[in-house]
């Protein structure tokens, strides 16, 4: 199982993403945090990396895996 999970979430009114204990923040929007997380995930070269958006404490959605287009690429 991959350890390259980039979790995007809203904390204390600011969007951020975390990976293996490292936090990148703040981002002005959910989409900006997702784009930054995808860029970092691509940079890992891990074929099983994932970007996951956690909308609240119990809901999560995978929004990107390698081989998929990012939110601005169609």
C-alpha positions as CSV (number, residue, x, y, z in Angstrom):
1,X,0.0,0.0,0.0
2,X,1.2,3.5,-0.9
3,X,2.3,6.0,1.8
4,X,1.8,8.8,-0.7
5,X,-1.6,9.9,0.4
6,X,-2.1,13.7,0.1
7,X,-5.1,14.7,2.3
8,X,-6.8,18.0,1.4
9,X,-8.9,19.5,4.2
10,X,-10.3,22.7,5.7
11,X,-8.7,23.4,9.1
12,X,-9.3,26.6,11.1
13,X,-10.8,28.4,8.2
14,X,-8.0,27.6,5.7
15,X,-7.5,24.9,3.1
16,X,-4.4,22.8,3.4
17,X,-2.9,19.5,2.3
18,X,-0.8,17.0,4.3
19,X,1.4,14.2,3.4
20,X,3.3,12.0,5.9
21,X,3.2,14.6,8.6
22,X,4.1,17.6,6.5
23,X,1.5,20.3,6.1
24,X,1.3,22.8,3.2
25,X,-1.0,25.7,3.9
26,X,-2.8,28.0,3.7
27,X,-4.6,27.9,0.3
28,X,-7.3,30.4,-0.6
29,X,-9.7,27.7,-2.0
30,X,-10.4,24.0,-2.0
31,X,-9.4,23.9,-5.7
32,X,-6.0,25.6,-5.1
33,X,-5.2,23.1,-2.3
34,X,-6.2,20.2,-4.6
35,X,-4.1,21.5,-7.5
36,X,-1.0,21.9,-5.2
37,X,-1.5,18.4,-3.7
38,X,-1.7,16.9,-7.2
39,X,1.5,18.7,-8.3
40,X,3.3,17.3,-5.2
41,X,1.8,13.8,-5.6
42,X,3.0,13.7,-9.3
43,X,6.4,14.8,-8.1
44,X,6.7,11.7,-5.9
45,X,6.8,9.4,-8.9
46,X,4.8,6.9,-6.8
47,X,2.4,5.1,-9.1
48,X,0.0,4.5,-6.3
49,X,-0.1,8.1,-4.9
50,X,-3.5,9.6,-4.2
51,X,-5.0,13.0,-3.5
52,X,-8.0,12.6,-1.1
53,X,-10.3,15.4,-0.1
54,X,-11.7,15.2,3.5
55,X,-14.8,17.4,3.6
56,X,-15.4,16.7,7.3
57,X,-14.3,14.2,9.9
58,X,-16.2,11.3,8.4
59,X,-16.3,11.9,4.6
60,X,-13.4,11.5,2.2
61,X,-13.2,11.3,-1.6
62,X,-10.2,10.3,-3.8
63,X,-9.9,13.1,-6.4
64,X,-6.7,12.0,-8.2
65,X,-4.5,9.1,-8.9
66,X,-1.5,8.8,-11.3
67,X,-2.7,8.5,-14.9
68,X,-5.7,10.8,-14.3
69,X,-6.0,14.4,-15.4
70,X,-5.9,17.1,-12.8
71,X,-8.8,19.4,-12.2
72,X,-7.6,21.9,-14.9
73,X,-6.6,19.3,-17.5
74,X,-9.3,17.7,-19.7
